[in-house]
Amino acid sequence: MNIQQSTLVFKLGVDNNFSDLNITSEVKHFIADLRGVDFDLINTIKDKFITFDESINKKNSSFLIVCNFSFDDDLKIVPTLQEAYDFIEMEEIERQLNL
């Protein structure tokens, strides 16, 4: 399966709600695009991301955050959308090899 087809990318909108959440049965991986969101706002929702990450990992799926800065050592945070897709591909390969 194509990683991009099985991945939902969502952004935090200007009203501080997540937009583009069109979840279908094909969605297995999630990317939160937080580029341009300030640190204070991210810090207020960080715990929700940690909880979401834990639930996604239990389902052998991936959750990544695209952000210009790192704000938590336990979350997978990358600077670009392409790096997020590459990271998901590597995790899928590791799962297939049972690493």
Buried (B, 14 or more C-beta within 10 A) or exposed (E): EEBEEBBBBBBBEEEEEEEEEEEEEEBBBBBBBBEEBEEEEBEEBBEEBEEBBEEBEEEEBBBBBBBEEEBBEEBBBBEEBEEBBBBBBEBBEEEEEEE
